[in-house]
């Protein structure tokens, strides 16, 4: 084989190697895209209704939150989890689950939550929660969750939640608010 043929062969080997690497790179990007759209959702908080858990008043300053969808393939949302769902008007909203399907929820003096006649206090890690009676959940009024989830904002003085819109149907729930990605000082798990 001549020197020129050898050089041409070497060049083509290099080109083939680069093409294989590019092909693998595109496959990884494609796989990553499919995994992201099937398993995750990215949102920004533009309301103070979930403060202090999730903060933000506008697109620029709001928490950037990653919602994971996989958990709810295997189980239902649990009480006190923060879920992401689509309301009637579109978009994505995050609120805390207080009432589960089939339960009857009631708020008594001091913002205490009662489920089926028994008080259900939040866990200690959520001791900052204080709910206010508005809308359908006024003092001692009983609300039937039906097939949906009764959700409330952590700052319930400023929250458009199930007290006004009723329980969230299961088919509207996207996933569990999972990680705060930014801003830098707020990074961490959603509690």
HELIX and SHEET records of a PDB file:
HELIX    1   1 UNK A    3  UNK A   39  1                                  37    
HELIX    2   2 UNK A   48  UNK A   50  5                                   3    
HELIX    3   3 UNK A   71  UNK A   74  1                                   4    
HELIX    4   4 UNK A  109  UNK A  111  5                                   3    
HELIX    5   5 UNK A  124  UNK A  126  5                                   3    
HELIX    6   6 UNK A  156  UNK A  158  5                                   3    
HELIX    7   7 UNK A  162  UNK A  165  1                                   4    
HELIX    8   8 UNK A  170  UNK A  172  5                                   3    
HELIX    9   9 UNK A  184  UNK A  186  5                                   3    
SHEET    1   A 6 UNK A  40  UNK A  44  0                                        
SHEET    2   A 6 UNK A  64  UNK A  68 -1                                        
SHEET    3   A 6 UNK A 173  UNK A 182 -1                                        
SHEET    4   A 6 UNK A  82  UNK A  85 -1                                        
SHEET    5   A 6 UNK A  93  UNK A  99 -1                                        
SHEET    6   A 6 UNK A 150  UNK A 152 -1                                        
SHEET    1   B 4 UNK A  40  UNK A  44  0                                        
SHEET    2   B 4 UNK A  64  UNK A  68 -1                                        
SHEET    3   B 4 UNK A 173  UNK A 182 -1                                        
SHEET    4   B 4 UNK A 188  UNK A 189 -1                                        
SHEET    1   C 4 UNK A 118  UNK A 119  0                                        
SHEET    2   C 4 UNK A 112  UNK A 115 -1                                        
SHEET    3   C 4 UNK A 104  UNK A 108 -1                                        
SHEET    4   C 4 UNK A 142  UNK A 144 -1                                        
END                                                                             
